[in-house]
């Protein structure tokens, strides 16, 4: 039997996740509720896995929680897949999109913190350790610079493509490309100024 795969390995609970997904797609009026509950359960599970108990009436969400509790990026992709199972004219599409916006926002913040922490670690290897306030100001200035570069990167693409607006998919691809550049710079210790 074929299931969801990651790196050519069969994902545990893949068949159950497929059943759960089919249920969500076939019940568009309640899809937002179920995705929101699954997200809540994932956060509870990650916070206290030893005492987490799935309510019996929500057991069908278990494979989603098991697979995505520690994989927010994967969950965002899963939500996109569920969303795109509905037509844009369907109210369920907009409801799933609202869940996507919320969880994707959390993912962006998580990635931002991880990126800043990697930059701090690299700066400490280059310049030694510093005090908390200096580090905080340094990260703020670094992130401000990244924000300016990100806007310039998107504006450059708009000028080259002659498109006044970016669709959601193109914007996501461009941002992924931009953050790959930043991640490479951190890894290679480029563009990392000394402490203030």
C-alpha positions in Angstrom: 0.0 0.0 0.0 1.3 3.5 -0.9 1.3 6.1 1.9 2.6 9.6 2.4 6.4 9.5 2.1 9.3 11.6 3.4 12.7 11.0 2.0 11.5 7.7 0.5 10.5 6.4 3.9 7.0 5.4 4.7 5.4 7.9 7.2 3.8 6.2 10.2 0.0 6.6 10.2 0.0 7.5 6.5 -3.2 5.4 5.8 -4.9 7.0 8.8 -3.8 10.4 7.7 -5.3 9.8 4.3 -8.6 8.8 5.9 -8.5 11.9 8.1 -7.7 14.1 5.1 -10.6 12.6 3.1 -12.9 13.3 6.1 -11.8 17.0 6.2 -12.2 17.5 2.5 -15.6 15.9 2.5 -16.8 18.1 5.4 -15.8 21.5 4.2 -18.2 23.2 6.6 -16.3 22.0 9.6 -12.7 21.8 8.2 -11.6 25.0 9.9 -12.7 23.7 13.3 -10.9 20.4 12.8 -7.6 22.0 11.6 -7.7 24.5 14.5 -8.3 21.7 17.0 -5.5 19.6 15.5 -3.2 22.6 15.8 -4.2 23.1 19.4 -3.6 19.4 20.2 -0.2 19.6 18.5 0.8 22.5 20.7 -0.5 20.7 23.8 1.3 17.5 22.8 4.7 19.3 22.2 4.3 21.2 25.5 3.5 18.1 27.7 3.7 14.8 25.7 3.6 12.7 28.9 0.2 13.9 29.9 -1.4 14.7 26.6 -4.6 12.7 25.9 -6.6 13.0 22.7 -10.3 13.2 23.4 -12.0 10.0 22.1 -14.4 11.9 19.9 -11.4 13.5 18.1 -9.2 10.3 17.7 -9.3 10.6 13.9 -7.0 13.6 14.3 -4.3 11.5 16.0 -2.3 10.8 12.8 -2.2 14.5 12.0 -0.9 15.3 15.5 1.6 12.4 15.4 3.0 13.4 12.0 3.0 17.2 12.3 3.3 18.1 16.0 7.0 18.8 15.6 6.9 19.7 12.0 5.1 23.1 11.6 6.5 23.5 8.1 5.1 20.2 7.1 1.7 21.1 8.7 1.6 24.3 6.7 2.2 22.3 3.5 -0.5 19.9 4.5 -3.0 22.8 5.1 -2.2 24.1 1.7 -3.0 20.7 0.2 -6.3 20.6 2.0 -7.1 24.2 1.0 -6.3 23.5 -2.6 -8.7 20.6 -2.6 -11.5 23.2 -2.5 -12.2 25.7 -5.2 -11.5 29.3 -4.4 -15.2 30.1 -4.6 -16.0 27.6 -1.9 -16.3 29.1 1.6 -14.1 26.2 2.9 -11.2 27.5 0.8 -11.2 30.8 2.7 -11.7 29.1 6.0 -8.7 26.9 5.5 -6.8 29.9 4.2 -7.4 31.7 7.5 -6.0 28.7 9.4 -3.0 28.7 7.0 -2.3 32.4 7.6 -2.3 32.0 11.3 -0.1 28.9 11.4 2.2 30.2 8.7 2.6 33.4 10.7 3.8 31.3 13.6 6.1 29.3 11.4 7.6 32.6 10.0 8.3 33.8 13.6 9.8 30.4 14.5 12.1 30.5 11.5 13.0 34.1 12.3 14.1 33.2 15.8 16.1 30.2 14.5 17.8 32.3 11.9 18.7 35.0 14.4 20.0 32.4 16.9 22.3 31.0 14.1 23.5 34.5 13.3 24.3 35.2 17.0 26.1 31.8 17.3 28.2 32.6 14.2 28.9 36.2 15.4 30.1 34.8 18.8 32.6 32.5 17.0 33.8 35.5 15.0 33.7 38.3 17.6 33.5 36.6 20.9 30.6 36.8 23.3 28.8 40.1 24.3 26.3 41.3 26.8 22.5 40.8 26.4 21.6 44.4 25.4 24.4 44.6 22.8 23.3 41.3 21.3 19.6 42.5 21.3 20.5 45.7 19.5 22.7 43.8 17.0 19.9 41.3 16.1 17.4 44.2 15.7 19.8 46.0 13.3 20.5 42.8 11.4 16.8 42.0 11.0 16.1 45.5 10.0 18.7 45.2 7.3 17.3 41.9 6.1 13.8 43.4 5.9 15.1 46.2 3.7 17.0 43.7 1.5 13.9 41.5 1.3 11.7 44.4 0.0 14.4 45.3 -2.5 14.6 41.7 -3.7 10.9 41.6 -4.2 10.8 45.0 -5.9 13.7 43.9 -8.3 11.7 40.9 -9.3 8.6 43.0 -10.0 10.6 45.4 -12.2 12.2 42.5 -14.1 8.8 40.7 -14.6 6.8 43.9 -15.2 4.2 42.4 -12.8 2.6 45.0 -10.5 1.6 42.4 -8.0 2.9 39.0 -6.9 0.6 36.0 -6.5 0.8 34.1 -3.3 2.8 31.2 -4.8 5.3 33.3 -6.6 5.8 35.5 -3.5 6.4 32.3 -1.4 8.9 31.0 -3.9 10.8 34.3 -4.0 10.9 34.6 -0.2 12.2 31.0 0.1 15.0 32.0 -2.4 15.7 35.2 -0.5 16.0 33.4 2.9 18.2 30.7 1.3 20.6 33.5 0.4 20.5 34.9 4.0 21.0 31.4 5.5 24.0 30.9 3.2 25.4 34.2 4.3 25.1 33.2 7.9 26.7 29.9 7.3 29.6 31.5 5.5 29.8 34.4 7.9 29.2 37.0 5.2 27.4 40.2 5.9 27.6 39.7 9.7 28.8 43.0 11.2 30.7 43.0 14.5 28.8 43.7 17.7 27.8 47.4 18.0 
